[in-house]
Amino acid sequence: MPRTGRPRAFDDGQVVLGARDVFWQRGYAATSMRELKENLGVFPGSLYGAFGDKHALFLRALERYSDDTRTAAAALAAPGPWLPRIAEMLLDVLTAAEAAPGRGCMLGNTAAELLPQDHAAGRVVREAYGALEQAITAALSRAQAAGEVRADVDCAVQGRVLLVLMQGLHIVARAEPDPRRLQDVIHAALATVAN
């Protein structure tokens, strides 16, 4: 009769969520298995048994963050008006920077720390950025059809511009004592496409 191990005393989803927060705050390299144990209340042996290694747990945590990003992007598909909804999404970056100073975007943090060498993390980051860019572009196209955006605007290009702006906001807001000071950048960017 095969031996079965002791049942897990933790919920995988909760561990991934907790690991996401630790990696998001500290980064991949600066997070040790001991810190994960202390923050998650799970012994390293159990983490290895459940997830394989630190990198595998990091990828699961990054995927979880990516899922949250996709959910936020999906809100852009709701009925218009769309430009205010895009502005709200960008302003949320500043609200998050106030609530958790120094955290930034886990996707951007990962890109800065691990890419291009980490191909698995790169895939997650690229797919999440692609989904976000696609959602912004689609919202701009709907806004253009509704007359909110000028007819001469290339919505695909502007979708990329706003994705880059969003990531730049995450970075600059880390250095800003008052992230709300960056609101004018968002309004100026959207004013260039508005009808």
N, C-alpha and C positions, 0 to 999 in steps of 0.2 A: 504494500500500500504506500503510495507516495506521501511524503511529508508535506504538510502545508505549514506555511509560516503563520505567525501571529497576525491577526487582522490589523489593518492600519488604524491608528488612533487619531488620524487627522483626515480632513477633507482636502483632496487634491486641489479643488477649485480655490479654496480659501488660502492654501499654501501658495499657489501661483499668484493670486491677488496680492498677498503679503510680500512675496518675492518681487513682484513688479514694483511695489513701492520702495523697497530697499534698493534695487538696481537703479530705479529711476532717480532716486536721491543721490546715490553714491557713484553710480557708473559700474560697469562690469568689472574692470580690473581692481578697483578699490574695494569691492565687496568680497569678503572671505566666507567660506562655508561656516566658520565660527559665528560671524555676524548674522548670517542667515539663520543659524540655529537659535541665537539669542533673540532675534526679532520675530521668528516664526514659532518658536517653542518646539521645534522638531530637530531631533538629533541628526548629524550629518549622515550617519549610516542609513537612516530612514529616508533622507532626501536622495541619497545615491540609489537606494533600492527602488524608490518610486519614480525618479526622474532620470537616472543614469549618471549625470555629472552636473557640475555647475553650469557649463555651457548649455546643456539641454534644458535645464531649469530656466536659464536666462532667455532662451528662445521661446519657451512657453510663456514667460512673463511678457516678452516683447510682442508676441502674438496677441496676448490679452489686451495690451495697450493698443495695438493695431485694430482690434475688434471695436474698442471704444471709439477710436478715431473714425472708423467706418460708420458707426452709429451716428456720430455727430454730423458727418458728411451727409448721411441719408436725410437729415432734417432739411437740407437744402432742396429736396424734391417736393416738399409740401407746397400747396398753392401759394401764389405770390401775394404781395409784391416781394421780389427776390433780392434786390439790392439791399434793402434794410436787413434781410436775413443774412446775407453775406457779411455785411458790416457787423452784425451781432456776433457771428462766428469769429471774426477777427478781434472784436472787442473782448470776447471771452478769453483770448490769449492774455490780455492785460489783467483781467479779473483773476485768472489763475496765477499770474505772476505776483499779484498782491497777496493772494491767499497762501501761496507756497513759494516764497522768494528763493531764487536760485535753482529751481527745479527744471525749468525749460520744458522742452518736448522730448520725450523718451526716444522718439524716432530720430530727431536731430542730434540728440546726445549720442546715440548709437552710431549714427553716420560719422560724427566727428571723432569718436573714439575708436571704432572698429573697422570702418570701411576704408579702402576697398578689400582689405585682406580677409575679412570674415564673410565668406560667400553666403552662408546660411542667414546671417543677420542682414546682409545686404538684400537678399531676396525679400525678406519681410518688410524692410524699410521701403524698397522700391515699389512693392505691391501696394503698401499703404499710401505712399505718396501718389501713386497712379490713381488709386480710388478717390483720393481727396481732390486731385486735379480734375479728374473726370466729373465729380459732383459739382465743383465750382464752375467748370466750363458749361455743364448742362444748365445750371442755374442762370448763368449769364446769357445763354442762348434763349432760355424762356423769358428772361427779362427783356432781351432784345426784341423778341416777337411781341411782347406786351407794350413796347415803346418806352421802357425804363432805360434801356441802353441804346446808344446811338447806332444807327444802321451800319456805319463804316467800321465799327469795332470788330476785330478778329477775336472772337470769344475764346478760341483755343489758346491763343497767345496770352490773353489776359488771365485765363485760368492758371497758366504757369506763373505769370507775374504775381498773382495773388497768393499762390502756394509759396513762392519764394519770399514774398512779403511776410506771410505768416511765420515762416521759419526765422526770418530776420527779426521779427517782433519777439519771438521766444528768446533769441540770443540777447538782443539789446535790452529787453525788459529785465534780464538778470542783473544788469549793471545799473538800472534805474532805481533810485530811491522811491520815485513815484511813477510807476508804470503808466498811470493815466495820462501822463504828459505826452505819450505817444499816440493818443487818440487822433490828433490832427493829421498824422501820417496816414491813418486808415481813411479818414474822410477825404483827404487830398487824393489818394489813390483811386477811390471810387468816383470822385468828382470828374476824373479824366475820362471815364466811360459813360457817365450819366447823360441822358438826353435832356 
